[in-house]
Amino acid sequence: MKNERYEAGLAIRKKVLGADYVERSLAKATPFSKPLQELVTEYCWGEVWTREGLDKKTRSIINLAMLTALNRPHEIELHVRGALNNGVSKEEMTEIFLQTAIYCGVPAAIDSFRIAQRVFDEDA
């Protein structure tokens, strides 16, 4: 399945999420889950994240808001780290999660604040 879009996606995925995390995810892939890893790498990262229409910081901001709305705690944790890598500050994350409290609900925002704080504490 390796092609130019996959390779571009793999490079940006490693840059945003960290090479160690991505390598572990790929290494843990089973015959059942490998197609999903390939799809995510090629299309999510290789097709969309490589586009020039938005910078990586903006994409991270959007992701944090959407993942809060969707109540996806594992992905929020992952993308908090990615957002930091893409230049989103802790102060900006405060504002993102406050905004989601209004439009997505306070409980969803509370969970995102907790998850982000845990990431900040672990990475300190």
C-alpha positions in Angstrom: 0.0 0.0 0.0 3.0 2.3 0.2 2.7 5.2 -2.2 3.6 8.9 -2.3 0.5 10.0 -0.4 1.0 7.3 2.2 4.7 8.3 2.7 3.7 12.0 2.9 1.1 11.1 5.5 3.5 9.0 7.4 6.0 11.9 7.6 3.4 14.4 8.8 1.8 12.0 11.2 5.2 11.4 12.8 5.9 15.1 13.0 2.6 15.9 14.7 2.1 12.9 16.9 5.6 11.9 17.5 7.6 9.2 15.7 7.6 6.8 18.6 3.8 6.9 19.0 3.3 6.3 15.2 5.8 3.5 15.0 4.2 1.8 18.0 0.7 2.1 16.4 2.0 0.6 13.1 3.9 -2.1 14.9 0.8 -3.1 16.9 -1.4 -3.3 13.8 -2.8 -6.8 13.3 -4.1 -8.2 10.0 -7.5 -7.0 11.2 -6.4 -3.4 12.0 -3.7 -2.8 9.5 -6.1 -1.6 6.8 -7.3 1.1 9.2 -3.8 2.2 10.0 -3.1 2.5 6.2 -6.3 4.4 5.6 -5.6 6.9 8.4 -2.0 7.4 7.3 -2.8 7.8 3.6 -6.1 9.8 3.6 -6.3 11.5 7.0 -2.6 12.5 7.2 -1.5 12.2 3.5 -4.5 13.7 1.8 -5.9 16.2 4.3 -3.1 17.2 6.7 -0.7 17.9 3.8 -3.1 20.4 2.1 -1.9 24.0 2.1 -5.3 25.6 2.8 -4.8 25.5 6.6 -1.7 25.5 8.6 -1.0 22.7 11.1 -1.8 24.9 14.1 -5.3 25.7 12.8 -5.9 22.0 12.0 -5.0 21.1 15.5 -7.3 23.8 16.9 -10.2 22.4 14.8 -9.4 18.9 15.9 -9.4 19.7 19.6 -12.9 21.3 19.2 -14.3 18.5 17.1 -12.9 15.7 19.3 -14.4 17.5 22.4 -17.8 17.6 20.6 -17.5 13.9 19.7 -16.4 12.9 23.2 -13.3 11.0 22.0 -10.9 11.1 25.1 -8.2 8.9 23.6 -8.0 11.1 20.5 -8.2 14.3 22.6 -5.1 13.2 24.6 -3.2 12.3 21.4 -4.2 15.6 19.7 -3.4 17.7 22.8 0.2 16.5 22.3 0.0 17.1 18.6 -1.4 20.6 19.1 1.5 21.5 21.4 3.9 20.2 18.7 2.0 22.4 16.2 2.4 25.6 18.3 -0.9 25.7 20.1 -0.3 27.1 23.5 -1.9 26.0 26.8 -3.6 29.4 27.0 -5.1 28.9 23.5 -6.3 25.4 24.6 -8.0 27.0 27.5 -9.9 29.2 25.1 -10.7 26.3 22.7 -12.2 24.2 25.5 -14.1 27.2 27.0 -15.6 27.7 23.5 -16.6 24.1 23.3 -18.3 24.4 26.7 -20.7 26.8 25.2 -21.4 24.9 22.0 -20.8 21.2 23.0 -21.7 21.2 26.6 -19.9 21.8 29.9 -19.3 18.1 30.6 -17.5 17.6 27.3 -15.3 20.6 28.0 -14.6 19.5 31.6 -13.3 16.1 30.2 -11.1 17.9 27.7 -9.6 20.2 30.4 -8.9 17.1 32.5 -7.3 15.2 29.7 -5.2 18.2 28.6 -4.0 18.8 32.2 -3.0 15.2 32.5 -0.9 15.5 29.3 0.6 18.8 30.6 1.5 17.1 33.9 3.0 14.0 32.2 5.1 16.0 29.8 6.3 18.5 32.5 
